[in-house]
Amino acid sequence: AKDRFGHYGTVGFLYAVTACGDWHIGNLLMSCRILGRGIEKALLAHVIRHAKEAGAKKIVGYFIPTKKNKALCENFYSDNNFKYLREGDGGIYYEFDLAQEYSYPNLMKVILSS
């Protein structure tokens, strides 16, 4: 990611696994420097597109609140159209129905590399 001041470098990581045909976000890490700039939405859009292409029906996200992440991240899933499922295992589960549309932010060009 970059802006007019330069490159941010690596800004995030998302790890998802499949279970019973659905995708489960195991880890989602983002630099606090870029949260709110749309990069997190682009990352989700990319994962959602691939989950749909793989035939999944939903994506499950899990958030473990801590003192450091609660203020910035507690609404991340709900702000991105994930629905609250339940609390458990020290965190909160959310679900995104892949029948919904979710698109890349308009002001961003996404370039993927392998």
Buried (B, 14 or more C-beta within 10 A) or exposed (E): BEEEEEEBEEBBEBEBEEEEEBBBBEEBEBBEEBBEBBBBBBBBBBBBBEBBEEEBBBBBBBBEEEEEBEEEBEEBBBEBBBEEBEEEEEEBBBBBEBEEEBEBBEEBEEEEEE
